Amino acid sequence: MDSDTREITRMWRVYRTIHQLCRDRNYLIANSDLTRTLDQFRSEFASSGTVDRVRLTFVVQKKDDPTNQMFVFFPEARSVGVAHIREYISKMSKESVTNGIIVYAGSMSPLTEKVRTSLPSNYRLEKFHESDLLVNITEHELVPQHRILSDEQKKDILKRYRLRETQLPRISLDDPVARYYGMVRGQVVQIIRPSETAGRYVTYRMCM
């Protein structure tokens, strides 16, 4: 397999996983984007023999709120610079979109990372290296089922068990599963593990 074919196959896997991620965050995703074959991907995005990353960019909307949208950007350059961040925020602003994800191939400088994490509070621009998306970690047999609770569900859990937020076990913002689901500080995730005695074992963790 030559290098171009390996790269196309790699990006096909990345593209599939990021669409699964969007679906699992409750965004509307066409079935064709989840089932696209390697040959179909090559024909649509790599007909010249190399992947056109700019054409991979897409926008999605929440199932229950069409106004809640998210861009997914694929920088053409391997290194993401401040200019890219400004370009993406400008595009998001023009389209009235406040959430975005950058899927990048190479590196992101400390200055770029500082700009990304210092955006106005109404914007959220996440980052995933392509290597993070080669496989869907939530489908691994060792990763239990995770379900993000709504604010009302969180209140119900705290009330039911007579707990304060600070008494819940923690899950880090940098945890791979927390990143996959786009968790933010204060959110609670329900984790369901199989149990030989009880059928299943349920725990809750708060993102910090």
MDAnalysis code that builds the backbone (N, CA, C; Angstrom):
import MDAnalysis as mda
import numpy as np

u = mda.Universe.empty(624, n_residues=208, atom_resindex=np.repeat(np.arange(208), 3), trajectory=True)
u.add_TopologyAttr("name", ["N", "CA", "C"] * 208)
u.add_TopologyAttr("resid", np.arange(1, 209))
u.add_TopologyAttr("resname", ["MET", "ASP", "SER", "ASP", "THR", "ARG", "GLU", "ILE", "THR", "ARG", "MET", "TRP", "ARG", "VAL", "TYR", "ARG", "THR", "ILE", "HIS", "GLN", "LEU", "CYS", "ARG", "ASP", "ARG", "ASN", "TYR", "LEU", "ILE", "ALA", "ASN", "SER", "ASP", "LEU", "THR", "ARG", "THR", "LEU", "ASP", "GLN", "PHE", "ARG", "SER", "GLU", "PHE", "ALA", "SER", "SER", "GLY", "THR", "VAL", "ASP", "ARG", "VAL", "ARG", "LEU", "THR", "PHE", "VAL", "VAL", "GLN", "LYS", "LYS", "ASP", "ASP", "PRO", "THR", "ASN", "GLN", "MET", "PHE", "VAL", "PHE", "PHE", "PRO", "GLU", "ALA", "ARG", "SER", "VAL", "GLY", "VAL", "ALA", "HIS", "ILE", "ARG", "GLU", "TYR", "ILE", "SER", "LYS", "MET", "SER", "LYS", "GLU", "SER", "VAL", "THR", "ASN", "GLY", "ILE", "ILE", "VAL", "TYR", "ALA", "GLY", "SER", "MET", "SER", "PRO", "LEU", "THR", "GLU", "LYS", "VAL", "ARG", "THR", "SER", "LEU", "PRO", "SER", "ASN", "TYR", "ARG", "LEU", "GLU", "LYS", "PHE", "HIS", "GLU", "SER", "ASP", "LEU", "LEU", "VAL", "ASN", "ILE", "THR", "GLU", "HIS", "GLU", "LEU", "VAL", "PRO", "GLN", "HIS", "ARG", "ILE", "LEU", "SER", "ASP", "GLU", "GLN", "LYS", "LYS", "ASP", "ILE", "LEU", "LYS", "ARG", "TYR", "ARG", "LEU", "ARG", "GLU", "THR", "GLN", "LEU", "PRO", "ARG", "ILE", "SER", "LEU", "ASP", "ASP", "PRO", "VAL", "ALA", "ARG", "TYR", "TYR", "GLY", "MET", "VAL", "ARG", "GLY", "GLN", "VAL", "VAL", "GLN", "ILE", "ILE", "ARG", "PRO", "SER", "GLU", "THR", "ALA", "GLY", "ARG", "TYR", "VAL", "THR", "TYR", "ARG", "MET", "CYS", "MET"])
u.atoms.positions = np.array([
    [0.851, -1.202, 0.000],
    [0.000, 0.000, 0.000],
    [0.882, 1.245, 0.000],
    [0.703, 2.151, -0.993],
    [1.545, 3.339, -1.054],
    [1.100, 4.376, -0.028],
    [1.910, 5.417, 0.142],
    [1.656, 6.416, 1.188],
    [0.350, 7.172, 0.976],
    [0.014, 7.479, -0.282],
    [-1.231, 8.198, -0.548],
    [-2.439, 7.349, -0.174],
    [-2.397, 6.073, -0.488],
    [-3.499, 5.177, -0.149],
    [-3.639, 5.041, 1.357],
    [-2.512, 4.950, 2.059],
    [-2.550, 4.866, 3.525],
    [-3.163, 6.126, 4.122],
    [-2.793, 7.284, 3.551],
    [-3.325, 8.549, 4.073],
    [-4.832, 8.660, 3.824],
    [-5.283, 8.236, 2.662],
    [-6.718, 8.276, 2.357],
    [-7.479, 7.355, 3.304],
    [-6.952, 6.174, 3.536],
    [-7.588, 5.221, 4.451],
    [-7.628, 5.790, 5.868],
    [-6.542, 6.416, 6.259],
    [-6.465, 7.026, 7.589],
    [-7.535, 8.110, 7.752],
    [-7.647, 8.989, 6.768],
    [-8.613, 10.085, 6.874],
    [-10.049, 9.582, 6.770],
    [-10.255, 8.517, 6.047],
    [-11.592, 7.913, 6.005],
    [-12.014, 7.465, 7.396],
    [-11.096, 6.859, 8.135],
    [-11.395, 6.416, 9.501],
    [-11.646, 7.608, 10.426],
    [-10.829, 8.653, 10.280],
    [-10.998, 9.870, 11.081],
    [-12.356, 10.515, 10.792],
    [-12.689, 10.617, 9.517],
    [-13.945, 11.251, 9.106],
    [-15.146, 10.477, 9.634],
    [-15.055, 9.170, 9.624],
    [-16.140, 8.336, 10.142],
    [-16.302, 8.520, 11.654],
    [-15.176, 8.533, 12.379],
    [-15.250, 8.664, 13.833],
    [-15.790, 10.021, 14.256],
    [-15.389, 11.112, 13.573],
    [-15.874, 12.430, 13.980],
    [-17.373, 12.551, 13.731],
    [-17.883, 11.864, 12.724],
    [-19.331, 11.865, 12.518],
    [-20.044, 11.047, 13.595],
    [-19.425, 9.967, 14.037],
    [-19.993, 9.195, 15.138],
    [-20.006, 10.030, 16.414],
    [-18.937, 10.793, 16.623],
    [-18.863, 11.685, 17.787],
    [-19.998, 12.693, 17.761],
    [-20.229, 13.307, 16.609],
    [-21.320, 14.287, 16.487],
    [-22.671, 13.624, 16.743],
    [-22.855, 12.433, 16.204],
    [-24.103, 11.692, 16.446],
    [-24.297, 11.426, 17.934],
    [-23.235, 11.027, 18.608],
    [-23.325, 10.690, 20.029],
    [-23.481, 11.919, 20.901],
    [-23.233, 13.096, 20.346],
    [-23.507, 14.347, 21.062],
    [-24.906, 14.871, 20.731],
    [-25.681, 14.049, 20.048],
    [-27.075, 14.361, 19.717],
    [-27.218, 15.383, 18.599],
    [-26.240, 15.376, 17.672],
    [-26.375, 16.186, 16.462],
    [-26.961, 15.322, 15.344],
    [-27.644, 15.979, 14.424],
    [-28.217, 15.272, 13.279],
    [-27.114, 14.883, 12.299],
    [-27.006, 13.601, 12.027],
    [-25.997, 13.092, 11.111],
    [-26.673, 12.167, 10.102],
    [-26.422, 12.408, 8.833],
    [-26.998, 11.560, 7.788],
    [-26.392, 10.161, 7.866],
    [-27.215, 9.165, 7.638],
    [-26.736, 7.788, 7.676],
    [-25.622, 7.558, 6.654],
    [-25.696, 8.277, 5.538],
    [-24.669, 8.120, 4.493],
    [-23.291, 8.541, 4.989],
    [-23.238, 9.472, 5.959],
    [-21.952, 9.896, 6.505],
    [-21.395, 8.873, 7.489],
    [-22.261, 8.043, 8.035],
    [-21.825, 7.016, 8.979],
    [-21.462, 5.715, 8.275],
    [-22.006, 5.523, 7.090],
    [-21.805, 4.250, 6.383],
    [-20.964, 4.415, 5.116],
    [-20.419, 5.614, 4.882],
    [-19.634, 5.862, 3.667],
    [-18.458, 4.893, 3.577],
    [-18.339, 4.222, 2.461],
    [-17.250, 3.271, 2.274],
    [-15.956, 3.995, 1.913],
    [-14.864, 3.266, 1.978],
    [-13.576, 3.839, 1.614],
    [-13.579, 4.303, 0.163],
    [-14.150, 3.518, -0.722],
    [-14.199, 3.898, -2.142],
    [-15.031, 5.158, -2.339],
    [-16.146, 5.276, -1.622],
    [-16.986, 6.466, -1.720],
    [-16.252, 7.685, -1.190],
    [-15.527, 7.502, -0.072],
    [-14.749, 8.602, 0.503],
    [-13.683, 9.058, -0.477],
    [-12.985, 8.110, -1.074],
    [-11.933, 8.437, -2.035],
    [-12.507, 9.198, -3.224],
    [-13.642, 8.763, -3.724],
    [-14.264, 9.403, -4.879],
    [-14.699, 10.830, -4.566],
    [-15.202, 11.062, -3.363],
    [-15.747, 12.382, -3.017],
    [-14.686, 13.365, -2.534],
    [-13.711, 12.879, -1.769],
    [-12.765, 13.793, -1.117],
    [-11.305, 13.614, -1.538],
    [-11.017, 12.580, -2.330],
    [-9.623, 12.344, -2.698],
    [-9.510, 11.865, -4.134],
    [-10.301, 12.434, -5.026],
    [-10.301, 11.990, -6.425],
    [-8.979, 12.274, -7.124],
    [-8.209, 13.256, -6.588],
    [-6.926, 13.597, -7.191],
    [-5.792, 12.710, -6.686],
    [-6.114, 11.852, -5.716],
    [-5.081, 10.986, -5.139],
    [-4.631, 11.412, -3.768],
    [-5.003, 12.650, -3.352],
    [-4.720, 13.136, -1.999],
    [-6.003, 13.708, -1.410],
    [-6.111, 13.666, -0.100],
    [-7.330, 14.119, 0.570],
    [-7.405, 15.645, 0.579],
    [-8.538, 16.169, 0.142],
    [-8.792, 17.610, 0.175],
    [-9.427, 17.927, 1.527],
    [-8.592, 18.287, 2.510],
    [-9.088, 18.495, 3.869],
    [-10.072, 19.651, 3.979],
    [-9.902, 20.666, 3.160],
    [-10.816, 21.817, 3.210],
    [-12.243, 21.369, 2.910],
    [-12.401, 20.457, 1.978],
    [-13.734, 19.967, 1.608],
    [-14.343, 19.078, 2.690],
    [-13.524, 18.621, 3.628],
    [-14.048, 17.776, 4.703],
    [-14.851, 18.575, 5.729],
    [-14.623, 19.881, 5.807],
    [-15.312, 20.727, 6.782],
    [-16.826, 20.608, 6.635],
    [-17.519, 20.506, 7.773],
    [-18.979, 20.406, 7.733],
    [-19.584, 21.068, 8.966],
    [-20.881, 21.284, 8.937],
    [-21.609, 21.873, 10.061],
    [-22.804, 20.990, 10.375],
    [-23.103, 20.848, 11.660],
    [-24.222, 20.008, 12.099],
    [-25.100, 20.798, 13.060],
    [-26.326, 20.318, 13.263],
    [-27.242, 20.968, 14.196],
    [-27.831, 19.938, 15.146],
    [-28.161, 20.404, 16.353],
    [-28.737, 19.525, 17.365],
    [-30.104, 19.004, 16.913],
    [-30.401, 17.781, 17.318],
    [-31.680, 17.175, 16.954],
    [-32.857, 17.955, 17.530],
    [-32.696, 18.434, 18.762],
    [-33.815, 19.094, 19.448],
    [-33.745, 20.611, 19.412],
    [-32.740, 21.157, 18.713],
    [-32.597, 22.611, 18.659],
    [-31.823, 23.012, 17.401],
    [-32.522, 23.307, 16.311],
    [-31.858, 23.651, 15.041],
    [-30.940, 24.863, 15.134],
    [-31.138, 25.718, 16.149],
    [-30.294, 26.907, 16.291],
    [-28.953, 26.572, 16.943],
    [-28.853, 25.399, 17.538],
    [-27.618, 24.968, 18.188],
    [-26.802, 24.176, 17.174],
    [-25.802, 24.827, 16.590],
    [-25.019, 24.217, 15.525],
    [-23.538, 24.127, 15.897],
    [-22.815, 23.311, 15.151],
    [-21.380, 23.150, 15.403],
    [-20.637, 22.927, 14.085],
    [-19.533, 23.645, 13.920],
    [-18.643, 23.448, 12.777],
    [-17.573, 22.415, 13.131],
    [-17.172, 21.627, 12.147],
    [-16.013, 20.750, 12.279],
    [-15.037, 21.132, 11.168],
    [-13.873, 21.638, 11.576],
    [-12.881, 22.136, 10.629],
    [-11.715, 21.154, 10.476],
    [-11.204, 21.064, 9.258],
    [-10.032, 20.254, 8.949],
    [-8.987, 21.151, 8.296],
    [-8.048, 21.700, 9.075],
    [-7.038, 22.584, 8.481],
    [-6.224, 21.867, 7.405],
    [-5.951, 22.593, 6.334],
    [-5.135, 22.022, 5.264],
    [-3.676, 21.921, 5.689],
    [-3.219, 22.917, 6.452],
    [-1.839, 22.918, 6.941],
    [-1.688, 21.942, 8.105],
    [-0.518, 21.335, 8.217],
    [-0.290, 20.406, 9.317],
    [-0.231, 21.132, 10.662],
    [0.357, 22.308, 10.691],
    [0.470, 23.074, 11.924],
    [-0.643, 24.119, 11.980],
    [-1.357, 24.145, 13.089],
    [-2.454, 25.095, 13.261],
    [-1.906, 26.357, 13.917],
    [-2.121, 27.488, 13.267],
    [-1.627, 28.757, 13.788],
    [-2.749, 29.663, 14.260],
    [-2.357, 30.793, 14.802],
    [-3.333, 31.770, 15.296],
    [-4.262, 32.226, 14.168],
    [-3.710, 32.348, 12.958],
    [-4.521, 32.783, 11.820],
    [-5.673, 31.808, 11.564],
    [-5.425, 30.520, 11.764],
    [-6.494, 29.535, 11.581],
    [-7.609, 29.757, 12.600],
    [-7.221, 29.980, 13.860],
    [-8.216, 30.201, 14.914],
    [-9.074, 31.418, 14.575],
    [-8.430, 32.477, 14.161],
    [-9.166, 33.703, 13.820],
    [-10.079, 33.479, 12.618],
    [-9.588, 32.725, 11.637],
    [-10.405, 32.412, 10.456],
    [-11.652, 31.616, 10.851],
    [-11.485, 30.631, 11.718],
    [-12.610, 29.777, 12.103],
    [-13.627, 30.545, 12.949],
    [-13.125, 31.371, 13.878],
    [-14.038, 32.155, 14.705],
    [-14.811, 33.156, 13.840],
    [-14.137, 33.734, 12.847],
    [-14.813, 34.656, 11.936],
    [-15.929, 33.933, 11.172],
    [-15.631, 32.746, 10.697],
    [-16.630, 31.968, 9.961],
    [-17.796, 31.592, 10.874],
    [-17.475, 31.177, 12.095],
    [-18.526, 30.823, 13.051],
    [-19.400, 32.036, 13.368],
    [-18.751, 33.190, 13.541],
    [-19.489, 34.412, 13.862],
    [-20.442, 34.794, 12.729],
    [-19.963, 34.696, 11.494],
    [-20.803, 35.042, 10.344],
    [-22.024, 34.127, 10.237],
    [-21.843, 32.859, 10.634],
    [-22.925, 31.882, 10.532],
    [-23.719, 31.754, 11.833],
    [-23.395, 32.597, 12.831],
    [-24.056, 32.554, 14.152],
    [-23.940, 31.167, 14.791],
    [-22.734, 30.599, 14.681],
    [-22.438, 29.296, 15.284],
    [-21.412, 29.517, 16.388],
    [-21.661, 28.991, 17.571],
    [-20.776, 29.255, 18.705],
    [-19.905, 28.062, 19.089],
    [-20.153, 26.892, 18.496],
    [-19.373, 25.691, 18.820],
    [-18.602, 25.204, 17.602],
    [-17.381, 24.749, 17.841],
    [-16.581, 24.235, 16.739],
    [-15.566, 23.220, 17.217],
    [-15.096, 22.405, 16.290],
    [-14.042, 21.427, 16.555],
    [-12.995, 21.551, 15.448],
    [-11.723, 21.552, 15.839],
    [-10.630, 21.508, 14.878],
    [-10.052, 20.098, 14.889],
    [-9.999, 19.475, 13.716],
    [-9.355, 18.166, 13.572],
    [-8.069, 18.403, 12.793],
    [-6.923, 18.292, 13.483],
    [-5.672, 18.698, 12.850],
    [-4.692, 17.528, 12.759],
    [-3.748, 17.654, 11.823],
    [-2.843, 16.544, 11.522],
    [-1.501, 16.649, 12.226],
    [-1.022, 17.869, 12.477],
    [0.336, 18.044, 12.974],
    [0.410, 18.555, 14.394],
    [0.626, 19.862, 14.530],
    [0.854, 20.442, 15.850],
    [0.079, 21.748, 16.015],
    [0.003, 22.196, 17.261],
    [-0.623, 23.473, 17.602],
    [0.314, 24.173, 18.575],
    [0.793, 25.345, 18.206],
    [1.788, 26.037, 19.026],
    [1.186, 26.486, 20.353],
    [2.031, 26.700, 21.377],
    [1.537, 27.201, 22.668],
    [0.753, 28.508, 22.528],
    [1.201, 29.403, 21.643],
    [0.494, 30.666, 21.444],
    [-0.893, 30.410, 20.847],
    [-0.952, 29.515, 19.864],
    [-2.240, 29.180, 19.252],
    [-3.182, 28.568, 20.284],
    [-2.640, 27.692, 21.118],
    [-3.448, 27.052, 22.159],
    [-3.958, 28.098, 23.155],
    [-3.124, 29.077, 23.475],
    [-3.543, 30.139, 24.385],
    [-4.688, 30.945, 23.793],
    [-4.591, 31.264, 22.489],
    [-5.662, 32.005, 21.817],
    [-6.940, 31.173, 21.793],
    [-6.797, 29.891, 21.509],
    [-7.971, 29.007, 21.433],
    [-8.708, 28.925, 22.769],
    [-7.953, 28.841, 23.851],
    [-8.577, 28.681, 25.168],
    [-8.959, 30.013, 25.813],
    [-8.634, 31.126, 25.140],
    [-8.959, 32.449, 25.691],
    [-10.049, 33.147, 24.892],
    [-10.806, 32.375, 24.138],
    [-11.889, 32.954, 23.344],
    [-12.991, 33.490, 24.245],
    [-13.808, 34.426, 23.751],
    [-14.956, 34.883, 24.527],
    [-15.802, 33.701, 25.003],
    [-16.421, 33.851, 26.163],
    [-17.115, 32.739, 26.805],
    [-18.249, 32.158, 25.964],
    [-18.746, 32.932, 24.998],
    [-19.855, 32.418, 24.179],
    [-19.365, 31.528, 23.033],
    [-18.027, 31.390, 22.877],
    [-17.479, 30.515, 21.840],
    [-16.748, 29.339, 22.482],
    [-16.902, 28.207, 21.848],
    [-16.157, 27.018, 22.285],
    [-15.562, 26.348, 21.049],
    [-14.230, 26.271, 21.025],
    [-13.536, 25.685, 19.886],
    [-12.644, 24.555, 20.411],
    [-13.112, 23.326, 20.269],
    [-12.367, 22.162, 20.749],
    [-11.326, 21.725, 19.725],
    [-10.419, 20.853, 20.168],
    [-9.402, 20.335, 19.253],
    [-9.272, 18.824, 19.425],
    [-9.062, 18.145, 18.302],
    [-8.757, 16.724, 18.296],
    [-7.654, 16.476, 17.279],
    [-6.588, 15.815, 17.708],
    [-5.588, 15.391, 16.747],
    [-6.170, 14.228, 15.953],
    [-5.781, 14.126, 14.689],
    [-6.319, 13.047, 13.855],
    [-6.092, 11.675, 14.490],
    [-4.968, 11.519, 15.166],
    [-4.662, 10.230, 15.792],
    [-5.649, 9.875, 16.898],
    [-6.309, 10.898, 17.477],
    [-7.323, 10.647, 18.511],
    [-8.592, 10.040, 17.937],
    [-8.758, 10.139, 16.625],
    [-10.019, 9.757, 15.990],
    [-9.884, 8.570, 15.042],
    [-8.743, 7.893, 15.088],
    [-8.577, 6.735, 14.209],
    [-9.533, 5.602, 14.598],
    [-9.851, 5.541, 15.890],
    [-10.849, 4.577, 16.370],
    [-11.808, 5.304, 17.300],
    [-12.993, 4.771, 17.433],
    [-13.990, 5.318, 18.350],
    [-13.780, 4.645, 19.706],
    [-13.231, 5.402, 20.667],
    [-12.885, 4.801, 21.956],
    [-14.104, 4.286, 22.705],
    [-15.279, 4.861, 22.453],
    [-16.474, 4.429, 23.182],
    [-16.933, 3.048, 22.736],
    [-16.408, 2.552, 21.616],
    [-16.784, 1.232, 21.139],
    [-15.838, 0.143, 21.642],
    [-14.803, 0.545, 22.390],
    [-13.866, -0.438, 22.924],
    [-14.540, -1.245, 24.021],
    [-14.279, -2.539, 24.074],
    [-14.944, -3.429, 25.018],
    [-14.648, -3.088, 26.478],
    [-13.542, -2.390, 26.733],
    [-13.186, -2.033, 28.103],
    [-13.764, -0.690, 28.548],
    [-14.393, 0.028, 27.640],
    [-14.989, 1.332, 27.980],
    [-16.475, 1.134, 28.264],
    [-16.925, 1.390, 29.504],
    [-18.340, 1.212, 29.829],
    [-19.218, 2.264, 29.153],
    [-20.498, 2.054, 29.224],
    [-21.445, 3.005, 28.632],
    [-21.464, 4.292, 29.451],
    [-21.385, 5.423, 28.757],
    [-21.455, 6.741, 29.393],
    [-22.685, 7.477, 28.873],
    [-23.375, 8.172, 29.770],
    [-24.540, 8.967, 29.360],
    [-24.501, 10.300, 30.096],
    [-24.447, 11.394, 29.325],
    [-24.399, 12.728, 29.925],
    [-25.793, 13.110, 30.416],
    [-25.876, 13.544, 31.672],
    [-27.163, 13.907, 32.253],
    [-27.507, 15.367, 31.960],
    [-28.793, 15.623, 31.808],
    [-29.267, 17.008, 31.675],
    [-29.186, 17.672, 33.052],
    [-29.370, 18.979, 33.087],
    [-29.335, 19.699, 34.368],
    [-30.417, 19.177, 35.310],
    [-31.597, 18.882, 34.773],
    [-32.683, 18.366, 35.610],
    [-32.350, 16.983, 36.144],
    [-31.779, 16.139, 35.303],
    [-31.393, 14.797, 35.746],
    [-30.310, 14.875, 36.810],
    [-29.389, 15.820, 36.651],
    [-28.337, 16.017, 37.657],
    [-28.956, 16.404, 38.998],
    [-29.898, 17.339, 38.976],
    [-30.569, 17.757, 40.215],
    [-31.281, 16.592, 40.873],
    [-31.938, 15.762, 40.065],
    [-32.667, 14.609, 40.597],
    [-31.725, 13.626, 41.289],
    [-30.546, 13.388, 40.664],
    [-29.575, 12.461, 41.246],
    [-29.051, 12.988, 42.576],
    [-28.712, 14.269, 42.625],
    [-28.205, 14.856, 43.856],
    [-29.261, 14.806, 44.962],
    [-30.514, 15.057, 44.578],
    [-31.607, 15.021, 45.555],
    [-31.875, 13.595, 46.025],
    [-31.868, 12.643, 45.096],
    [-32.186, 11.250, 45.435],
    [-31.180, 10.676, 46.430],
    [-29.894, 10.995, 46.192],
    [-28.855, 10.427, 47.055],
    [-28.404, 11.400, 48.155],
    [-29.081, 12.546, 48.233],
    [-28.781, 13.543, 49.256],
    [-27.298, 13.902, 49.257],
    [-26.841, 14.299, 48.082],
    [-25.438, 14.631, 47.893],
    [-25.274, 16.087, 47.492],
    [-24.117, 16.644, 47.808],
    [-23.697, 17.919, 47.244],
    [-22.821, 17.620, 46.032],
    [-22.708, 18.592, 45.142],
    [-21.887, 18.381, 43.952],
    [-20.472, 17.944, 44.298],
    [-19.930, 18.543, 45.340],
    [-18.542, 18.258, 45.722],
    [-18.354, 16.834, 46.223],
    [-19.430, 16.136, 46.523],
    [-19.320, 14.766, 47.026],
    [-19.298, 13.728, 45.903],
    [-19.577, 14.160, 44.689],
    [-19.550, 13.222, 43.569],
    [-18.113, 12.929, 43.154],
    [-17.818, 11.704, 42.747],
    [-16.503, 11.407, 42.161],
    [-16.296, 12.290, 40.935],
    [-15.043, 12.483, 40.549],
    [-14.729, 13.420, 39.471],
    [-14.332, 12.686, 38.186],
    [-14.552, 13.369, 37.083],
    [-13.989, 12.978, 35.802],
    [-13.344, 14.222, 35.218],
    [-12.132, 14.096, 34.734],
    [-11.381, 15.250, 34.242],
    [-11.879, 15.700, 32.877],
    [-11.763, 17.000, 32.635],
    [-12.068, 17.552, 31.312],
    [-11.210, 16.900, 30.234],
    [-10.009, 16.465, 30.633],
    [-9.072, 15.874, 29.682],
    [-9.253, 14.375, 29.511],
    [-10.185, 13.787, 30.255],
    [-10.456, 12.363, 30.089],
    [-10.908, 12.104, 28.655],
    [-10.379, 11.079, 27.981],
    [-10.728, 10.836, 26.576],
    [-12.231, 10.710, 26.327],
    [-12.948, 10.069, 27.236],
    [-14.392, 9.914, 27.041],
    [-15.106, 11.249, 27.269],
    [-14.658, 12.014, 28.269],
    [-15.241, 13.335, 28.506],
    [-15.032, 14.232, 27.288],
    [-13.858, 14.148, 26.676],
    [-13.581, 14.930, 25.472],
    [-14.466, 14.470, 24.318],
    [-14.625, 13.176, 24.187],
    [-15.451, 12.637, 23.102],
    [-16.871, 13.195, 23.176],
    [-17.420, 13.250, 24.381],
    [-18.792, 13.736, 24.529],
    [-18.883, 15.250, 24.703],
    [-17.734, 15.917, 24.727],
    [-17.756, 17.376, 24.828],
    [-18.228, 17.892, 26.167],
    [-17.886, 17.180, 27.236],
    [-18.343, 17.587, 28.562],
    [-17.731, 18.916, 28.980],
    [-18.475, 19.651, 29.808],
    [-17.986, 20.912, 30.366],
    [-18.047, 20.818, 31.884],
    [-17.355, 21.732, 32.535],
    [-17.307, 21.728, 33.999],
    [-18.726, 21.771, 34.586],
    [-18.942, 20.917, 35.573],
    [-20.230, 20.892, 36.255],
    [-21.202, 19.868, 35.717],
    [-20.943, 19.337, 34.521],
    [-21.816, 18.295, 33.986],
    [-21.568, 16.974, 34.701],
    [-22.609, 16.162, 34.759],
    [-22.510, 14.845, 35.396],
    [-22.749, 13.768, 34.346],
    [-21.924, 12.723, 34.401],
    [-22.067, 11.600, 33.489],
    [-22.450, 10.354, 34.277],
    [-23.401, 9.619, 33.741],
    [-23.780, 8.324, 34.305],
    [-22.943, 7.248, 33.617],
    [-22.302, 6.400, 34.396],
    [-21.455, 5.339, 33.855],
    [-22.052, 3.993, 34.237],
    [-22.337, 3.185, 33.227],
    [-22.996, 1.901, 33.445],
    [-22.029, 0.774, 33.092],
    [-21.709, -0.019, 34.090],
    [-20.811, -1.158, 33.892],
    [-21.572, -2.465, 34.117],
    [-21.214, -3.501, 33.380],
    [-21.846, -4.805, 33.621],
    [-21.422, -5.360, 34.971],
    [-22.336, -6.044, 35.623],
    [-22.059, -6.644, 36.923],
    [-22.548, -8.083, 36.929],
    [-21.705, -8.997, 37.407],
    [-22.084, -10.402, 37.427],
    [-23.194, -10.668, 38.425],
    [-23.285, -9.863, 39.463],
    [-24.285, -10.101, 40.515],
    [-25.557, -9.276, 40.330],
    [-25.398, -8.018, 39.895],
    [-26.559, -7.124, 39.804],
    [-27.021, -6.869, 38.370],
    [-26.338, -7.430, 37.392],
    [-26.697, -7.164, 36.003],
    [-25.977, -5.948, 35.465],
    [-26.027, -4.868, 36.232],
    [-25.284, -3.670, 35.863],
    [-24.984, -2.859, 37.107],
    [-23.930, -2.076, 37.032],
    [-23.477, -1.263, 38.156],
    [-23.383, 0.177, 37.669],
    [-24.142, 1.072, 38.324],
    [-24.245, 2.458, 37.866],
    [-23.518, 3.392, 38.833],
    [-22.674, 4.243, 38.282],
    [-22.006, 5.282, 39.070],
    [-22.177, 6.621, 38.364],
    [-21.845, 7.701, 39.087],
    [-21.963, 9.044, 38.529],
    [-20.667, 9.804, 38.808],
    [-20.245, 10.598, 37.838],
    [-19.056, 11.417, 37.999],
    [-19.338, 12.836, 37.478],
    [-18.767, 13.815, 38.157],
    [-18.923, 15.198, 37.737],
    [-17.661, 15.688, 37.064],
    [-17.822, 16.405, 35.977],
    [-16.685, 16.891, 35.201],
    [-16.062, 18.108, 35.893],
    [-14.766, 18.043, 36.117],
    [-14.037, 19.122, 36.768],
    [-12.752, 19.405, 36.005],
])
